Amino acid sequence: MDNALKKTVLRLFTYGLYAATTKQGDDVGVMTVNWLTQCSFDPPLLALAVEADSHSRQVIEASGTFALNLYESGQRELAGSLGRTFRKHPEKITEVAWQPGPATGSPLLENALGWVECKVTSSLPTGDHILFVAEVVEAGLNREGVPLTLKETGFKYAG
Ligand SMILES: Cc1cc2nc3c(=O)[nH]c(=O)nc-3n(C[C@H](O)[C@H](O)[C@H](O)COP(=O)(O)O)c2cc1C
């Protein structure tokens, strides 16, 4: 395989951008993600790939839950900020306003367009990430708006 071509083609895939959040006691995880898809209508399931060595992965495994907050068009800076690693920026969650979700306690960002809360139903190690399959158990819409896409930001997390 031509690795450069593989990277070029995979970077043509289209993605939305979300803040995945999770909480277990005082331990809070937050990360920007785009490797997310719906994978069942009934029950309503999502699949999310999370870096195997991330702090958020540990908190998701401890709590068995996470939320996905939809970034709005124009929130590139916020997506970049929450995409910095906990290792270097353990305070990143304190830079945003949030409330615990009603179903799971996962942080819901006040300036997100909307959110879903999820309970993990299974997980699978997938190379350098771990794939969490989770059921949507609650959802909310903060306002109408246009969601942020990976393309709008110019960030690259594919390839
Ligand atoms: C635009 C963008 C998209 C990202 N997409 C993902 C993703 O889908 N999955 C993932 O595990 N990390 C993704 N990351 C990297 C994580 O946000 C980052 O490494 C993260 O903060 C690690 O989690 P931690 O801070 O809990 O350790 C993305 C980062 C950016 C900037």
The ligand as an SDF file (V2000), in Angstrom:
LIG
                    3D

 31 33  0  0  0  0  0  0  0  0999 V2000
   -9.7230   17.9030   15.9960 C   0  0  0  0  0  0  0  0  0  0  0  0
   -9.3800   16.8030   16.9630 C   0  0  0  0  0  0  0  0  0  0  0  0
  -10.0240   15.5820   16.8630 C   0  0  0  0  0  0  0  0  0  0  0  0
   -9.7090   14.5380   17.7440 C   0  0  0  0  0  0  0  0  0  0  0  0
  -10.3710   13.3410   17.6290 N   0  0  0  0  0  0  0  0  0  0  0  0
  -10.1000   12.3500   18.5210 C   0  0  0  0  0  0  0  0  0  0  0  0
  -10.8320   11.1270   18.4970 C   0  0  0  0  0  0  0  0  0  0  0  0
  -11.7360   10.9100   17.6940 O   0  0  0  0  0  0  0  0  0  0  0  0
  -10.5050   10.1800   19.4120 N   0  0  0  0  0  0  0  0  0  0  0  0
   -9.5170   10.3790   20.3320 C   0  0  0  0  0  0  0  0  0  0  0  0
   -9.2560    9.4860   21.1260 O   0  0  0  0  0  0  0  0  0  0  0  0
   -8.8210   11.5360   20.3820 N   0  0  0  0  0  0  0  0  0  0  0  0
   -9.1050   12.5280   19.5100 C   0  0  0  0  0  0  0  0  0  0  0  0
   -8.4180   13.6980   19.5810 N   0  0  0  0  0  0  0  0  0  0  0  0
   -7.3070   13.8470   20.5460 C   0  0  0  0  0  0  0  0  0  0  0  0
   -7.8220   14.0660   21.9550 C   0  0  0  0  0  0  0  0  0  0  0  0
   -8.7860   15.1170   22.0250 O   0  0  0  0  0  0  0  0  0  0  0  0
   -6.6750   14.3960   22.9160 C   0  0  0  0  0  0  0  0  0  0  0  0
   -5.5630   13.5980   22.7090 O   0  0  0  0  0  0  0  0  0  0  0  0
   -7.2460   14.2120   24.2860 C   0  0  0  0  0  0  0  0  0  0  0  0
   -7.3410   15.3790   24.9270 O   0  0  0  0  0  0  0  0  0  0  0  0
   -6.7550   13.0290   25.0680 C   0  0  0  0  0  0  0  0  0  0  0  0
   -7.6030   12.7690   26.1610 O   0  0  0  0  0  0  0  0  0  0  0  0
   -7.1840   13.1260   27.6650 P   0  0  0  0  0  0  0  0  0  0  0  0
   -6.9390   14.6110   27.6920 O   0  0  0  0  0  0  0  0  0  0  0  0
   -8.3570   12.6970   28.4620 O   0  0  0  0  0  0  0  0  0  0  0  0
   -5.9380   12.3450   27.9720 O   0  0  0  0  0  0  0  0  0  0  0  0
   -8.7280   14.7470   18.7320 C   0  0  0  0  0  0  0  0  0  0  0  0
   -8.0960   15.9970   18.8490 C   0  0  0  0  0  0  0  0  0  0  0  0
   -8.4250   17.0250   17.9840 C   0  0  0  0  0  0  0  0  0  0  0  0
   -7.7640   18.3750   18.1430 C   0  0  0  0  0  0  0  0  0  0  0  0
  1  2  1  0
  2  3  1  0
  2 30  2  0
  3  4  2  0
  4  5  1  0
  4 28  1  0
  5  6  2  0
  6  7  1  0
  6 13  1  0
  7  8  2  0
  7  9  1  0
  9 10  1  0
 10 11  2  0
 10 12  1  0
 12 13  2  0
 13 14  1  0
 14 15  1  0
 14 28  1  0
 15 16  1  0
 16 17  1  0
 16 18  1  0
 18 19  1  0
 18 20  1  0
 20 21  1  0
 20 22  1  0
 22 23  1  0
 23 24  1  0
 24 25  2  0
 24 26  1  0
 24 27  1  0
 28 29  2  0
 29 30  1  0
 30 31  1  0
M  END
$$$$
